[in-house]
Amino acid sequence: MNFPTHRFYEDVLALFCAGVLVSFGVVLFGTHNLLTGGTAGVAIIGTHLFDMSFGLLFFLVNIPFYFIAWTQLSKRFTINTFISVSLVSVMTEQMQHVIKIESIHPIFAALAGGMLIGVGLLIMFRHKSSLGGLGILALYLQNKFNIRAGNFGLLVDSIILTSSIFIFSIDLVILSVLGAITLNTLIAVNHKPGRYQAYIESKKTKKDQNDDTLEKDLSAVIK
């Protein structure tokens, strides 16, 4: 069994929807300066260290990792990831023009933000994409040195959230951890290799096999 091939415009439409969800989740986190893991977490910390916006930092931090993705993983994955990162970078900056949040409970911001980002990531994974950066590096290390992507991702996220103690108050760090747990639990429950198989095909092409391998690797990142 394998995945049906998506047309380019189908990928773009799905990644646009995913970008809206992830961007809105980041905005909810931003209402109380909450953190998330991965490259987005690095970009959020960067906004407190440098006079730069989240969208610009998020885009810049991801640039070096595209070379790894293009040469070591998959060209389709690289293009889709570039689209996803670009959309989230732009949409996060433009959200303030379409929605204004005057008051929101911090616990709800952590839970809802984690859910929105999680659902957005699920859509990205389904269309062979990601939020780039450290996720790309994790996949590369797993393929090249047999270092489990999930373990590497967990280590990096732990470092990011731990380092935030020196910038944020302990209660905001706890809320950030709550949001991260919500996000990763949602993905772990809903994203598993083979769950979205749609039809049976007796002969599998090399391209299909590569896509299936990438799908499994994407799953490993969030385990």
CORPE-V15143 format. One record per run of one state. SS is the DSSP state (alpha for helix, beta for strand, coil for the rest). FROM is the first residue (numbers start at 0). LEN is the number of residues. If there is no record, write none. Layout:
ss->SS from->FROM len->LEN
ss->SS from->FROM len->LEN
This chain:
ss->coil from->0 len->1
ss->beta from->1 len->1
ss->coil from->2 len->5
ss->alpha from->7 len->23
ss->coil from->30 len->7
ss->alpha from->37 len->12
ss->coil from->49 len->4
ss->alpha from->53 len->20
ss->coil from->73 len->1
ss->alpha from->74 len->23
ss->coil from->97 len->8
ss->alpha from->105 len->21
ss->coil from->126 len->7
ss->alpha from->133 len->12
ss->coil from->145 len->3
ss->alpha from->148 len->18
ss->coil from->166 len->3
ss->alpha from->169 len->21
ss->coil from->190 len->8
ss->beta from->198 len->1
ss->coil from->199 len->6
ss->alpha from->205 len->16
ss->coil from->221 len->2
